[in-house]
Amino acid sequence: MKELKNLPLGESNFKTIIENNMFFINKSMLIKDISEGGDVILITRPRRFEKTLNISMLEHFFPMKENSENLFKNLE
């Protein structure tokens, strides 16, 4: 039987969402687009389009202080 996931209502921290097994729309391919992109990246989206969550995901992907490989283990 498939495990039910909680909705991350009001939560925009990528690490918290992954560690608590919350519902998450995988946008990890954004990391590839950004790393292969040009010199300037402009992210324009309407309100409530997960901009903060995407920035949090990037923050954990390019860590300065901690190893976060386990957060991306089952993502693209």
PDB file of N, CA, C and O in Angstrom:
ATOM      1  N   MET A   1       0.842  -1.177   0.000  1.00  0.00           N
ATOM      2  CA  MET A   1       0.000   0.000   0.000  1.00  0.00           C
ATOM      3  C   MET A   1       0.886   1.238   0.000  1.00  0.00           C
ATOM      4  O   MET A   1       1.888   1.294   0.712  1.00  0.00           O
ATOM      5  N   LYS A   2       0.517   2.211  -0.789  1.00  0.00           N
ATOM      6  CA  LYS A   2       1.292   3.431  -0.923  1.00  0.00           C
ATOM      7  C   LYS A   2       1.102   4.329   0.295  1.00  0.00           C
ATOM      8  O   LYS A   2      -0.009   4.489   0.799  1.00  0.00           O
ATOM      9  N   GLU A   3       2.201   4.909   0.756  1.00  0.00           N
ATOM     10  CA  GLU A   3       2.164   5.788   1.920  1.00  0.00           C
ATOM     11  C   GLU A   3       1.579   7.147   1.551  1.00  0.00           C
ATOM     12  O   GLU A   3       1.943   7.729   0.529  1.00  0.00           O
ATOM     13  N   LEU A   4       0.674   7.648   2.384  1.00  0.00           N
ATOM     14  CA  LEU A   4       0.100   8.970   2.162  1.00  0.00           C
ATOM     15  C   LEU A   4       1.087  10.030   2.615  1.00  0.00           C
ATOM     16  O   LEU A   4       1.749   9.875   3.641  1.00  0.00           O
ATOM     17  N   LYS A   5       1.184  11.101   1.854  1.00  0.00           N
ATOM     18  CA  LYS A   5       2.108  12.178   2.185  1.00  0.00           C
ATOM     19  C   LYS A   5       1.325  13.390   2.659  1.00  0.00           C
ATOM     20  O   LYS A   5       0.212  13.649   2.200  1.00  0.00           O
ATOM     21  N   ASN A   6       1.917  14.117   3.571  1.00  0.00           N
ATOM     22  CA  ASN A   6       1.311  15.362   4.042  1.00  0.00           C
ATOM     23  C   ASN A   6       1.562  16.478   3.043  1.00  0.00           C
ATOM     24  O   ASN A   6       2.557  16.467   2.317  1.00  0.00           O
ATOM     25  N   LEU A   7       0.658  17.432   3.013  1.00  0.00           N
ATOM     26  CA  LEU A   7       0.861  18.615   2.186  1.00  0.00           C
ATOM     27  C   LEU A   7       1.717  19.611   2.953  1.00  0.00           C
ATOM     28  O   LEU A   7       1.502  19.816   4.148  1.00  0.00           O
ATOM     29  N   PRO A   8       2.681  20.232   2.289  1.00  0.00           N
ATOM     30  CA  PRO A   8       3.562  21.180   2.973  1.00  0.00           C
ATOM     31  C   PRO A   8       2.943  22.580   3.031  1.00  0.00           C
ATOM     32  O   PRO A   8       3.510  23.530   2.492  1.00  0.00           O
ATOM     33  N   LEU A   9       1.800  22.706   3.673  1.00  0.00           N
ATOM     34  CA  LEU A   9       1.106  23.990   3.728  1.00  0.00           C
ATOM     35  C   LEU A   9       1.952  25.025   4.461  1.00  0.00           C
ATOM     36  O   LEU A   9       2.251  24.868   5.645  1.00  0.00           O
ATOM     37  N   GLY A  10       2.331  26.070   3.758  1.00  0.00           N
ATOM     38  CA  GLY A  10       3.120  27.138   4.345  1.00  0.00           C
ATOM     39  C   GLY A  10       4.590  26.819   4.514  1.00  0.00           C
ATOM     40  O   GLY A  10       5.341  27.647   5.028  1.00  0.00           O
ATOM     41  N   GLU A  11       5.018  25.646   4.096  1.00  0.00           N
ATOM     42  CA  GLU A  11       6.427  25.240   4.264  1.00  0.00           C
ATOM     43  C   GLU A  11       7.184  25.482   2.964  1.00  0.00           C
ATOM     44  O   GLU A  11       6.756  25.024   1.904  1.00  0.00           O
ATOM     45  N   SER A  12       8.296  26.192   3.036  1.00  0.00           N
ATOM     46  CA  SER A  12       9.077  26.466   1.831  1.00  0.00           C
ATOM     47  C   SER A  12      10.544  26.070   1.990  1.00  0.00           C
ATOM     48  O   SER A  12      11.389  26.496   1.202  1.00  0.00           O
ATOM     49  N   ASN A  13      10.850  25.261   2.998  1.00  0.00           N
ATOM     50  CA  ASN A  13      12.214  24.781   3.186  1.00  0.00           C
ATOM     51  C   ASN A  13      12.322  23.385   2.571  1.00  0.00           C
ATOM     52  O   ASN A  13      11.671  22.442   3.019  1.00  0.00           O
ATOM     53  N   PHE A  14      13.152  23.277   1.542  1.00  0.00           N
ATOM     54  CA  PHE A  14      13.309  22.022   0.810  1.00  0.00           C
ATOM     55  C   PHE A  14      13.708  20.863   1.725  1.00  0.00           C
ATOM     56  O   PHE A  14      13.148  19.772   1.627  1.00  0.00           O
ATOM     57  N   LYS A  15      14.662  21.095   2.599  1.00  0.00           N
ATOM     58  CA  LYS A  15      15.148  20.046   3.486  1.00  0.00           C
ATOM     59  C   LYS A  15      14.035  19.528   4.395  1.00  0.00           C
ATOM     60  O   LYS A  15      13.911  18.318   4.586  1.00  0.00           O
ATOM     61  N   THR A  16      13.234  20.414   4.950  1.00  0.00           N
ATOM     62  CA  THR A  16      12.126  20.019   5.821  1.00  0.00           C
ATOM     63  C   THR A  16      11.103  19.183   5.062  1.00  0.00           C
ATOM     64  O   THR A  16      10.605  18.184   5.579  1.00  0.00           O
ATOM     65  N   ILE A  17      10.795  19.588   3.850  1.00  0.00           N
ATOM     66  CA  ILE A  17       9.809  18.867   3.027  1.00  0.00           C
ATOM     67  C   ILE A  17      10.293  17.450   2.707  1.00  0.00           C
ATOM     68  O   ILE A  17       9.527  16.492   2.817  1.00  0.00           O
ATOM     69  N   ILE A  18      11.543  17.319   2.317  1.00  0.00           N
ATOM     70  CA  ILE A  18      12.086  16.000   1.970  1.00  0.00           C
ATOM     71  C   ILE A  18      12.221  15.119   3.209  1.00  0.00           C
ATOM     72  O   ILE A  18      11.832  13.951   3.183  1.00  0.00           O
ATOM     73  N   GLU A  19      12.768  15.670   4.292  1.00  0.00           N
ATOM     74  CA  GLU A  19      12.986  14.866   5.505  1.00  0.00           C
ATOM     75  C   GLU A  19      11.681  14.418   6.151  1.00  0.00           C
ATOM     76  O   GLU A  19      11.643  13.366   6.789  1.00  0.00           O
ATOM     77  N   ASN A  20      10.615  15.193   5.999  1.00  0.00           N
ATOM     78  CA  ASN A  20       9.322  14.835   6.574  1.00  0.00           C
ATOM     79  C   ASN A  20       8.421  14.124   5.568  1.00  0.00           C
ATOM     80  O   ASN A  20       7.233  13.924   5.823  1.00  0.00           O
ATOM     81  N   ASN A  21       8.991  13.742   4.422  1.00  0.00           N
ATOM     82  CA  ASN A  21       8.280  12.990   3.393  1.00  0.00           C
ATOM     83  C   ASN A  21       6.953  13.649   3.006  1.00  0.00           C
ATOM     84  O   ASN A  21       5.914  12.994   2.921  1.00  0.00           O
ATOM     85  N   MET A  22       7.017  14.944   2.777  1.00  0.00           N
ATOM     86  CA  MET A  22       5.825  15.699   2.374  1.00  0.00           C
ATOM     87  C   MET A  22       5.672  15.648   0.862  1.00  0.00           C
ATOM     88  O   MET A  22       6.624  15.346   0.142  1.00  0.00           O
ATOM     89  N   PHE A  23       4.478  15.943   0.389  1.00  0.00           N
ATOM     90  CA  PHE A  23       4.184  15.982  -1.043  1.00  0.00           C
ATOM     91  C   PHE A  23       5.049  17.057  -1.690  1.00  0.00           C
ATOM     92  O   PHE A  23       5.111  18.185  -1.200  1.00  0.00           O
ATOM     93  N   PHE A  24       5.719  16.711  -2.794  1.00  0.00           N
ATOM     94  CA  PHE A  24       6.657  17.624  -3.440  1.00  0.00           C
ATOM     95  C   PHE A  24       6.625  17.390  -4.939  1.00  0.00           C
ATOM     96  O   PHE A  24       6.779  16.256  -5.392  1.00  0.00           O
ATOM     97  N   ILE A  25       6.428  18.448  -5.714  1.00  0.00           N
ATOM     98  CA  ILE A  25       6.495  18.349  -7.167  1.00  0.00           C
ATOM     99  C   ILE A  25       7.958  18.509  -7.543  1.00  0.00           C
ATOM    100  O   ILE A  25       8.562  19.554  -7.301  1.00  0.00           O
ATOM    101  N   ASN A  26       8.513  17.478  -8.128  1.00  0.00           N
ATOM    102  CA  ASN A  26       9.946  17.445  -8.413  1.00  0.00           C
ATOM    103  C   ASN A  26      10.308  18.451  -9.504  1.00  0.00           C
ATOM    104  O   ASN A  26       9.942  18.288 -10.668  1.00  0.00           O
ATOM    105  N   LYS A  27      11.020  19.473  -9.110  1.00  0.00           N
ATOM    106  CA  LYS A  27      11.526  20.461 -10.060  1.00  0.00           C
ATOM    107  C   LYS A  27      13.048  20.474 -10.028  1.00  0.00           C
ATOM    108  O   LYS A  27      13.672  21.502 -10.288  1.00  0.00           O
ATOM    109  N   SER A  28      13.642  19.329  -9.709  1.00  0.00           N
ATOM    110  CA  SER A  28      15.094  19.264  -9.579  1.00  0.00           C
ATOM    111  C   SER A  28      15.815  19.469 -10.916  1.00  0.00           C
ATOM    112  O   SER A  28      17.002  19.796 -10.923  1.00  0.00           O
ATOM    113  N   MET A  29      15.136  19.287 -12.026  1.00  0.00           N
ATOM    114  CA  MET A  29      15.770  19.545 -13.323  1.00  0.00           C
ATOM    115  C   MET A  29      16.052  21.038 -13.507  1.00  0.00           C
ATOM    116  O   MET A  29      16.817  21.422 -14.391  1.00  0.00           O
ATOM    117  N   LEU A  30      15.439  21.875 -12.677  1.00  0.00           N
ATOM    118  CA  LEU A  30      15.744  23.303 -12.685  1.00  0.00           C
ATOM    119  C   LEU A  30      17.224  23.523 -12.381  1.00  0.00           C
ATOM    120  O   LEU A  30      17.832  24.457 -12.905  1.00  0.00           O
ATOM    121  N   ILE A  31      17.806  22.674 -11.540  1.00  0.00           N
ATOM    122  CA  ILE A  31      19.219  22.784 -11.186  1.00  0.00           C
ATOM    123  C   ILE A  31      20.083  22.616 -12.437  1.00  0.00           C
ATOM    124  O   ILE A  31      21.047  23.356 -12.633  1.00  0.00           O
ATOM    125  N   LYS A  32      19.741  21.656 -13.270  1.00  0.00           N
ATOM    126  CA  LYS A  32      20.482  21.447 -14.517  1.00  0.00           C
ATOM    127  C   LYS A  32      20.341  22.658 -15.425  1.00  0.00           C
ATOM    128  O   LYS A  32      21.324  23.129 -15.996  1.00  0.00           O
ATOM    129  N   ASP A  33      19.119  23.162 -15.558  1.00  0.00           N
ATOM    130  CA  ASP A  33      18.895  24.329 -16.409  1.00  0.00           C
ATOM    131  C   ASP A  33      19.708  25.529 -15.934  1.00  0.00           C
ATOM    132  O   ASP A  33      20.272  26.265 -16.744  1.00  0.00           O
ATOM    133  N   ILE A  34      19.764  25.719 -14.627  1.00  0.00           N
ATOM    134  CA  ILE A  34      20.500  26.859 -14.083  1.00  0.00           C
ATOM    135  C   ILE A  34      22.008  26.657 -14.223  1.00  0.00           C
ATOM    136  O   ILE A  34      22.725  27.589 -14.588  1.00  0.00           O
ATOM    137  N   SER A  35      22.492  25.450 -13.937  1.00  0.00           N
ATOM    138  CA  SER A  35      23.940  25.222 -14.010  1.00  0.00           C
ATOM    139  C   SER A  35      24.463  25.264 -15.437  1.00  0.00           C
ATOM    140  O   SER A  35      25.629  25.591 -15.658  1.00  0.00           O
ATOM    141  N   GLU A  36      23.614  24.938 -16.411  1.00  0.00           N
ATOM    142  CA  GLU A  36      24.033  24.976 -17.809  1.00  0.00           C
ATOM    143  C   GLU A  36      23.627  26.271 -18.503  1.00  0.00           C
ATOM    144  O   GLU A  36      23.923  26.471 -19.681  1.00  0.00           O
ATOM    145  N   GLY A  37      22.947  27.148 -17.769  1.00  0.00           N
ATOM    146  CA  GLY A  37      22.446  28.393 -18.345  1.00  0.00           C
ATOM    147  C   GLY A  37      23.540  29.414 -18.566  1.00  0.00           C
ATOM    148  O   GLY A  37      24.729  29.133 -18.416  1.00  0.00           O
ATOM    149  N   GLY A  38      23.106  30.604 -18.925  1.00  0.00           N
ATOM    150  CA  GLY A  38      24.034  31.687 -19.205  1.00  0.00           C
ATOM    151  C   GLY A  38      24.521  32.382 -17.949  1.00  0.00           C
ATOM    152  O   GLY A  38      24.433  31.838 -16.848  1.00  0.00           O
ATOM    153  N   ASP A  39      25.034  33.585 -18.125  1.00  0.00           N
ATOM    154  CA  ASP A  39      25.594  34.360 -17.016  1.00  0.00           C
ATOM    155  C   ASP A  39      24.532  34.954 -16.110  1.00  0.00           C
ATOM    156  O   ASP A  39      24.753  35.114 -14.910  1.00  0.00           O
ATOM    157  N   VAL A  40      23.381  35.280 -16.676  1.00  0.00           N
ATOM    158  CA  VAL A  40      22.319  35.925 -15.916  1.00  0.00           C
ATOM    159  C   VAL A  40      21.069  35.057 -15.965  1.00  0.00           C
ATOM    160  O   VAL A  40      20.675  34.573 -17.026  1.00  0.00           O
ATOM    161  N   ILE A  41      20.457  34.868 -14.811  1.00  0.00           N
ATOM    162  CA  ILE A  41      19.233  34.073 -14.743  1.00  0.00           C
ATOM    163  C   ILE A  41      18.165  34.919 -14.077  1.00  0.00           C
ATOM    164  O   ILE A  41      18.361  35.416 -12.968  1.00  0.00           O
ATOM    165  N   LEU A  42      17.051  35.082 -14.743  1.00  0.00           N
ATOM    166  CA  LEU A  42      15.927  35.832 -14.205  1.00  0.00           C
ATOM    167  C   LEU A  42      14.778  34.858 -13.997  1.00  0.00           C
ATOM    168  O   LEU A  42      14.308  34.233 -14.948  1.00  0.00           O
ATOM    169  N   ILE A  43      14.327  34.730 -12.761  1.00  0.00           N
ATOM    170  CA  ILE A  43      13.230  33.816 -12.442  1.00  0.00           C
ATOM    171  C   ILE A  43      11.994  34.652 -12.173  1.00  0.00           C
ATOM    172  O   ILE A  43      11.861  35.253 -11.106  1.00  0.00           O
ATOM    173  N   THR A  44      11.097  34.690 -13.132  1.00  0.00           N
ATOM    174  CA  THR A  44       9.853  35.438 -12.955  1.00  0.00           C
ATOM    175  C   THR A  44       8.693  34.473 -13.029  1.00  0.00           C
ATOM    176  O   THR A  44       8.492  33.797 -14.038  1.00  0.00           O
ATOM    177  N   ARG A  45       7.957  34.418 -11.988  1.00  0.00           N
ATOM    178  CA  ARG A  45       6.775  33.573 -11.903  1.00  0.00           C
ATOM    179  C   ARG A  45       5.735  34.313 -11.073  1.00  0.00           C
ATOM    180  O   ARG A  45       6.081  35.204 -10.297  1.00  0.00           O
ATOM    181  N   PRO A  46       4.478  33.957 -11.228  1.00  0.00           N
ATOM    182  CA  PRO A  46       3.452  34.585 -10.398  1.00  0.00           C
ATOM    183  C   PRO A  46       3.595  34.193  -8.931  1.00  0.00           C
ATOM    184  O   PRO A  46       4.340  33.273  -8.592  1.00  0.00           O
ATOM    185  N   ARG A  47       2.891  34.884  -8.087  1.00  0.00           N
ATOM    186  CA  ARG A  47       2.901  34.545  -6.657  1.00  0.00           C
ATOM    187  C   ARG A  47       2.476  33.097  -6.461  1.00  0.00           C
ATOM    188  O   ARG A  47       1.700  32.546  -7.242  1.00  0.00           O
ATOM    189  N   ARG A  48       2.995  32.503  -5.413  1.00  0.00           N
ATOM    190  CA  ARG A  48       2.672  31.115  -5.029  1.00  0.00           C
ATOM    191  C   ARG A  48       3.061  30.109  -6.107  1.00  0.00           C
ATOM    192  O   ARG A  48       2.354  29.125  -6.323  1.00  0.00           O
ATOM    193  N   PHE A  49       4.171  30.348  -6.775  1.00  0.00           N
ATOM    194  CA  PHE A  49       4.633  29.426  -7.818  1.00  0.00           C
ATOM    195  C   PHE A  49       5.924  28.734  -7.390  1.00  0.00           C
ATOM    196  O   PHE A  49       6.705  28.302  -8.237  1.00  0.00           O
ATOM    197  N   GLU A  50       6.153  28.627  -6.084  1.00  0.00           N
ATOM    198  CA  GLU A  50       7.262  27.895  -5.487  1.00  0.00           C
ATOM    199  C   GLU A  50       8.634  28.492  -5.763  1.00  0.00           C
ATOM    200  O   GLU A  50       9.620  27.758  -5.812  1.00  0.00           O
ATOM    201  N   LYS A  51       8.720  29.813  -5.946  1.00  0.00           N
ATOM    202  CA  LYS A  51      10.034  30.428  -6.136  1.00  0.00           C
ATOM    203  C   LYS A  51      10.909  30.222  -4.908  1.00  0.00           C
ATOM    204  O   LYS A  51      12.083  29.873  -5.037  1.00  0.00           O
ATOM    205  N   THR A  52      10.352  30.435  -3.716  1.00  0.00           N
ATOM    206  CA  THR A  52      11.123  30.295  -2.485  1.00  0.00           C
ATOM    207  C   THR A  52      11.576  28.856  -2.288  1.00  0.00           C
ATOM    208  O   THR A  52      12.713  28.619  -1.881  1.00  0.00           O
ATOM    209  N   LEU A  53      10.713  27.903  -2.567  1.00  0.00           N
ATOM    210  CA  LEU A  53      11.078  26.493  -2.444  1.00  0.00           C
ATOM    211  C   LEU A  53      12.178  26.123  -3.435  1.00  0.00           C
ATOM    212  O   LEU A  53      13.089  25.369  -3.093  1.00  0.00           O
ATOM    213  N   ASN A  54      12.101  26.644  -4.656  1.00  0.00           N
ATOM    214  CA  ASN A  54      13.142  26.359  -5.649  1.00  0.00           C
ATOM    215  C   ASN A  54      14.488  26.947  -5.224  1.00  0.00           C
ATOM    216  O   ASN A  54      15.524  26.308  -5.407  1.00  0.00           O
ATOM    217  N   ILE A  55      14.483  28.139  -4.666  1.00  0.00           N
ATOM    218  CA  ILE A  55      15.722  28.747  -4.178  1.00  0.00           C
ATOM    219  C   ILE A  55      16.268  27.931  -3.006  1.00  0.00           C
ATOM    220  O   ILE A  55      17.480  27.742  -2.896  1.00  0.00           O
ATOM    221  N   SER A  56      15.387  27.449  -2.134  1.00  0.00           N
ATOM    222  CA  SER A  56      15.809  26.606  -1.022  1.00  0.00           C
ATOM    223  C   SER A  56      16.424  25.303  -1.537  1.00  0.00           C
ATOM    224  O   SER A  56      17.414  24.826  -0.982  1.00  0.00           O
ATOM    225  N   MET A  57      15.847  24.728  -2.588  1.00  0.00           N
ATOM    226  CA  MET A  57      16.390  23.512  -3.195  1.00  0.00           C
ATOM    227  C   MET A  57      17.793  23.784  -3.734  1.00  0.00           C
ATOM    228  O   MET A  57      18.695  22.967  -3.546  1.00  0.00           O
ATOM    229  N   LEU A  58      17.986  24.921  -4.402  1.00  0.00           N
ATOM    230  CA  LEU A  58      19.310  25.283  -4.908  1.00  0.00           C
ATOM    231  C   LEU A  58      20.303  25.487  -3.764  1.00  0.00           C
ATOM    232  O   LEU A  58      21.465  25.093  -3.861  1.00  0.00           O
ATOM    233  N   GLU A  59      19.838  26.098  -2.696  1.00  0.00           N
ATOM    234  CA  GLU A  59      20.687  26.327  -1.530  1.00  0.00           C
ATOM    235  C   GLU A  59      21.205  25.005  -0.954  1.00  0.00           C
ATOM    236  O   GLU A  59      22.354  24.924  -0.521  1.00  0.00           O
ATOM    237  N   HIS A  60      20.369  23.985  -0.951  1.00  0.00           N
ATOM    238  CA  HIS A  60      20.784  22.685  -0.418  1.00  0.00           C
ATOM    239  C   HIS A  60      21.571  21.861  -1.436  1.00  0.00           C
ATOM    240  O   HIS A  60      22.325  20.964  -1.059  1.00  0.00           O
ATOM    241  N   PHE A  61      21.402  22.160  -2.714  1.00  0.00           N
ATOM    242  CA  PHE A  61      22.152  21.439  -3.747  1.00  0.00           C
ATOM    243  C   PHE A  61      23.603  21.912  -3.814  1.00  0.00           C
ATOM    244  O   PHE A  61      24.515  21.111  -4.018  1.00  0.00           O
ATOM    245  N   PHE A  62      23.808  23.215  -3.643  1.00  0.00           N
ATOM    246  CA  PHE A  62      25.150  23.802  -3.661  1.00  0.00           C
ATOM    247  C   PHE A  62      25.547  24.171  -2.237  1.00  0.00           C
ATOM    248  O   PHE A  62      25.645  25.354  -1.909  1.00  0.00           O
ATOM    249  N   PRO A  63      25.778  23.158  -1.376  1.00  0.00           N
ATOM    250  CA  PRO A  63      26.031  23.465   0.036  1.00  0.00           C
ATOM    251  C   PRO A  63      27.432  24.013   0.276  1.00  0.00           C
ATOM    252  O   PRO A  63      28.392  23.656  -0.407  1.00  0.00           O
ATOM    253  N   MET A  64      27.512  24.875   1.253  1.00  0.00           N
ATOM    254  CA  MET A  64      28.801  25.384   1.685  1.00  0.00           C
ATOM    255  C   MET A  64      29.251  24.689   2.966  1.00  0.00           C
ATOM    256  O   MET A  64      30.450  24.550   3.210  1.00  0.00           O
ATOM    257  N   LYS A  65      28.290  24.250   3.789  1.00  0.00           N
ATOM    258  CA  LYS A  65      28.618  23.756   5.120  1.00  0.00           C
ATOM    259  C   LYS A  65      28.301  22.285   5.346  1.00  0.00           C
ATOM    260  O   LYS A  65      28.952  21.643   6.170  1.00  0.00           O
ATOM    261  N   GLU A  66      27.329  21.736   4.646  1.00  0.00           N
ATOM    262  CA  GLU A  66      26.898  20.374   4.959  1.00  0.00           C
ATOM    263  C   GLU A  66      26.733  19.539   3.700  1.00  0.00           C
ATOM    264  O   GLU A  66      26.528  20.071   2.609  1.00  0.00           O
ATOM    265  N   ASN A  67      26.824  18.238   3.863  1.00  0.00           N
ATOM    266  CA  ASN A  67      26.611  17.308   2.766  1.00  0.00           C
ATOM    267  C   ASN A  67      25.116  17.031   2.660  1.00  0.00           C
ATOM    268  O   ASN A  67      24.497  16.574   3.622  1.00  0.00           O
ATOM    269  N   SER A  68      24.538  17.305   1.503  1.00  0.00           N
ATOM    270  CA  SER A  68      23.088  17.138   1.359  1.00  0.00           C
ATOM    271  C   SER A  68      22.729  16.158   0.242  1.00  0.00           C
ATOM    272  O   SER A  68      21.636  16.239  -0.320  1.00  0.00           O
ATOM    273  N   GLU A  69      23.626  15.245  -0.081  1.00  0.00           N
ATOM    274  CA  GLU A  69      23.351  14.262  -1.133  1.00  0.00           C
ATOM    275  C   GLU A  69      22.098  13.451  -0.853  1.00  0.00           C
ATOM    276  O   GLU A  69      21.345  13.127  -1.772  1.00  0.00           O
ATOM    277  N   ASN A  70      21.869  13.118   0.427  1.00  0.00           N
ATOM    278  CA  ASN A  70      20.725  12.276   0.779  1.00  0.00           C
ATOM    279  C   ASN A  70      19.389  12.942   0.453  1.00  0.00           C
ATOM    280  O   ASN A  70      18.395  12.243   0.254  1.00  0.00           O
ATOM    281  N   LEU A  71      19.339  14.274   0.394  1.00  0.00           N
ATOM    282  CA  LEU A  71      18.096  14.968   0.072  1.00  0.00           C
ATOM    283  C   LEU A  71      17.701  14.758  -1.401  1.00  0.00           C
ATOM    284  O   LEU A  71      16.518  14.799  -1.742  1.00  0.00           O
ATOM    285  N   PHE A  72      18.680  14.538  -2.252  1.00  0.00           N
ATOM    286  CA  PHE A  72      18.426  14.428  -3.691  1.00  0.00           C
ATOM    287  C   PHE A  72      18.505  12.994  -4.212  1.00  0.00           C
ATOM    288  O   PHE A  72      18.512  12.762  -5.421  1.00  0.00           O
ATOM    289  N   LYS A  73      18.563  12.046  -3.293  1.00  0.00           N
ATOM    290  CA  LYS A  73      18.753  10.645  -3.645  1.00  0.00           C
ATOM    291  C   LYS A  73      17.688  10.121  -4.619  1.00  0.00           C
ATOM    292  O   LYS A  73      18.039   9.404  -5.556  1.00  0.00           O
ATOM    293  N   ASN A  74      16.435  10.442  -4.439  1.00  0.00           N
ATOM    294  CA  ASN A  74      15.357   9.894  -5.281  1.00  0.00           C
ATOM    295  C   ASN A  74      14.788  10.902  -6.266  1.00  0.00           C
ATOM    296  O   ASN A  74      13.677  10.719  -6.764  1.00  0.00           O
ATOM    297  N   LEU A  75      15.530  11.958  -6.553  1.00  0.00           N
ATOM    298  CA  LEU A  75      15.066  12.977  -7.487  1.00  0.00           C
ATOM    299  C   LEU A  75      15.826  12.863  -8.809  1.00  0.00           C
ATOM    300  O   LEU A  75      16.820  12.142  -8.899  1.00  0.00           O
ATOM    301  N   GLU A  76      15.359  13.568  -9.821  1.00  0.00           N
ATOM    302  CA  GLU A  76      15.996  13.551 -11.140  1.00  0.00           C
ATOM    303  C   GLU A  76      17.436  13.969 -11.019  1.00  0.00           C
ATOM    304  O   GLU A  76      18.150  14.020 -12.020  1.00  0.00           O
TER     305      GLU A  76
END
